[in-house]
Structure formats: C-alpha cells, structure tokens
Amino acid sequence: MAKCAAAKGVDFCGECAEYPCKGLKAFQAEMPHRIELWKSQERIKEVGYEKWYAEMIEHYSCKKCGTLNSAYDLACRKCGTTPSCAYVRLHKGEIMRHLARWK
C-alpha cells in the first residue's frame, strides 16, 4: 500500500480519491488485526498521523503494566492481565475465530 500511496501522491489511503479501493477492502477483510482499518483512516484524517499513532500505542498497551501487546496477545505478554489491551477487549471474538482456523 505504501507504493500505491506514493504513486498517487498521498500519505495514506484515506487521502486517496479511490478510497476505499477494492484492494484495500480485500486487505482489511483478511485478518482480525485490521478490523479497525476504516476507523483508523478516518481518525488519521481528523487528528493527523502523530496523534493517531499515540492513540494506537495506548489502545494496544496493557492498562495494568503499560506493555505494548499484539492484537493476538489475549493476555499481556509481560504481566498476564486479560485482556491484554483495549483492542483485544473489543475484538476478542473475531480474534478467537481467526486463531481457531490455524489450529
């Protein structure tokens, strides 16, 4: 997507005249960690990349110890708190369904 954005002269997909394109829709649908893609694109437009990035660090960090976790860490990788972060709290069902396909 970075190459596509650069070729179209935009910094991120949400700035593109073709947003949301077929390729981005397919990309978003493939994995649970992309559930919030549309919300993120809108938020970047509203507040800018830097503020959005800071918000994402908080969104994926453990409320108890502050450790940055993955969208697939159901428990915090440092202290074991569940859920590991706000993202997992909001999307645990989708994450569990995805992980079950890989067993």
Secondary structure, 3 states (H helix, E strand, C coil): CHHHHHHHCCCCHHHCCCCCCHHHHHHHHHCHHHCCHHHHHHHHHHHCHHHHHHHHHHHCECCCCCCECCCCCCCCCCCCCCCCCHHHHHHHHHHHHHHHHCC
